Amino acid sequence: MAQLSIPKRATFRHGNLPDALMEAALRRLESDGVTSITVRELARDTGVNHRAIYRHFPDKASLLAHVAERCWKDFMRHLKRAVANKPPGEPMLIAAGVALYVYGRDHPNIFHFGGRARSTFGDEYPRVEAAAMEALQIFAVGFAGTGMAPDFVIWRASVYMTSLQGIVTQILRRRFYLAPENAIAWMTDTCVMLIRGLKEGPGDSALFRHSDN
């Protein structure tokens, strides 16, 4: 891994240490995955004693939850750029779905961490789930634009986003092989199939009635 620059302690006299710690954690996450993040290594990266970290984060889990929130917010910004000029409906959903793949392709460690973090930290750190729901709203707007009944929108958006997360995970784990030159076209076709299947499938109320029987 490339040598990380270590800021001077004076950098943190005005409350910048939490941001510096999260930036250091994100660099390690991007480069080497979540297992590379330890309190002592982050202290070294930011040029402070490791005990100083606990003044801002009670434990490593708390710090990682804040990192996860940042990952989801970064993903949301990526989605917003991808759909900026797309009308709600199928064009917006395809653009968002392909953008999800591109984000995973370009940031695989962050993609894997963000997906796991929602279940790992979502209950104890509700801001992680809130950030994930903000991203989900982009997909919900897309489905609302298809003319789907409002009661169905969030459920279908959740199925669409999580299905794509699973597909992209399989690609990144090399369980599916995609030739790079065909990847965007393949993902576009996959998005179209999912969207049309979700639009034409049974209503949510029917699914819930079935599950109660």
Residue pairs with C-beta under 8 A, 6 or more apart in sequence:
1 31
1 32
1 36
2 31
4 24
4 27
4 45
6 44
6 45
6 46
6 47
7 20
7 46
7 47
8 47
9 47
9 48
11 20
11 47
12 20
12 46
12 48
12 52
17 46
17 48
17 52
17 53
17 56
18 56
18 57
18 66
20 46
21 42
21 46
21 53
21 56
21 57
21 63
22 63
22 66
22 67
22 70
24 42
24 45
24 46
25 37
25 42
25 63
25 64
25 67
26 67
26 70
26 71
26 110
27 45
28 36
28 37
28 41
28 42
28 45
29 36
29 37
29 67
29 71
29 109
29 110
29 113
30 107
30 109
30 110
31 109
32 109
33 109
33 112
33 113
34 64
34 109
34 113
37 60
37 64
37 67
38 60
39 50
39 53
39 60
39 63
40 50
42 50
42 53
42 63
43 49
43 50
43 52
43 53
53 63
57 63
57 66
61 121
61 124
62 125
64 117
64 121
65 117
65 121
65 124
65 125
65 127
65 128
66 125
66 127
67 113
68 113
68 114
68 117
68 118
68 120
68 121
68 125
68 128
68 131
69 125
69 127
69 128
69 131
71 110
71 113
71 114
71 117
72 114
72 117
72 118
72 128
72 131
72 132
72 134
72 135
73 131
73 134
74 110
75 103
75 114
75 135
76 131
76 134
76 135
76 138
78 99
78 102
78 103
79 96
79 99
79 100
79 135
79 138
80 138
81 99
82 95
82 96
82 98
82 99
82 102
83 92
83 95
83 96
83 99
83 138
83 142
86 92
86 94
86 95
87 145
88 141
88 142
88 144
88 145
88 146
89 142
89 145
89 146
89 147
90 142
90 146
90 192
90 195
92 138
92 141
92 142
92 145
93 139
93 142
93 143
93 146
93 160
93 191
93 195
94 188
94 191
94 192
94 195
96 138
96 139
96 142
97 160
97 164
97 187
97 188
97 190
97 191
97 194
97 195
98 184
98 187
98 188
98 191
100 161
100 164
100 165
100 168
101 164
101 168
101 171
101 183
101 184
101 187
102 184
103 111
104 111
104 168
104 169
104 171
104 172
105 168
105 171
105 172
105 183
108 172
111 168
111 169
111 172
112 169
112 172
114 132
115 165
115 169
117 128
118 128
118 129
118 132
121 128
122 128
122 129
122 132
123 129
135 161
136 154
136 157
136 158
136 161
137 157
139 157
139 158
139 160
139 161
140 153
140 154
140 157
142 157
143 152
143 153
143 156
143 157
143 160
143 198
144 150
144 153
146 195
146 199
148 156
148 199
149 203
151 204
151 205
152 203
152 204
155 204
156 198
156 199
156 204
159 198
160 194
160 195
160 198
163 194
164 190
164 191
164 194
167 176
167 190
170 176
171 178
171 183
178 186
